[in-house]
Amino acid sequence: MSGGRTSRRGYATCRPAPGGFTTLHACGAGRRTGSCHVRWHVATNPRSPFTRRPYLQRTTGERHLALDGAVFTETLADGTVTAHTLDDETEVRRVVDEEFGIVVPEGVRLLG
């Protein structure tokens, strides 16, 4: 899981590593943590965990849905959690379409 750290010197996007954290990207002092620069890194850098797999979330009054790679998790308002691994690219596309309302263009691969 990636995280961010702020200091007087700026902002860094980090990920866990043996013995601490590895810095993936850093901004100089005076930049806002929500700057376009950081968002661009998260969305486009090959080392960002968000460019290697689908990561979607959707919340309604009755449930919270999450898709992380091929793992689909549904959490109901009463706290019941159901998680399962989807079988293949076709099933992931179906869940993305039916549960999240996103139609993925042909030719775009969601898994590996």
Residue pairs with C-beta under 8 A, 6 or more apart in sequence:
1 15
1 16
1 49
2 13
2 14
2 15
2 24
2 42
2 48
2 49
3 13
3 14
3 15
3 21
4 11
4 12
4 13
4 14
4 33
4 38
5 11
5 12
5 14
5 21
6 33
8 29
9 28
9 29
10 26
10 27
10 28
10 29
10 30
10 31
11 26
11 27
11 31
11 33
11 38
12 23
12 24
12 25
12 26
12 27
13 23
13 24
13 25
13 26
13 38
13 41
13 42
14 21
14 22
14 23
14 24
15 21
15 22
15 24
15 49
16 22
24 41
24 45
24 47
24 48
25 38
25 41
25 45
27 35
27 37
27 38
31 37
31 38
41 48
42 48
42 50
43 50
43 51
44 51
45 51
49 55
53 68
53 69
53 110
53 111
54 67
54 68
54 69
54 92
54 96
54 110
54 111
55 67
55 68
55 69
56 65
56 66
56 67
56 96
56 100
56 102
57 64
57 65
57 66
57 67
58 64
58 65
58 99
58 100
59 65
61 77
62 76
62 77
63 74
63 75
63 76
63 77
64 74
64 75
65 72
65 73
65 74
65 75
65 99
65 100
66 72
66 73
66 75
67 73
67 92
67 95
67 96
67 99
67 100
69 111
70 85
70 86
70 87
70 92
70 111
71 83
71 84
71 85
71 86
72 83
72 84
72 85
72 86
72 95
72 99
73 81
73 82
73 83
74 81
74 82
74 83
75 81
86 92
86 95
88 111
89 109
89 110
89 111
92 110
92 111
93 104
93 110
96 102
96 104
96 110
97 103
97 104
104 110
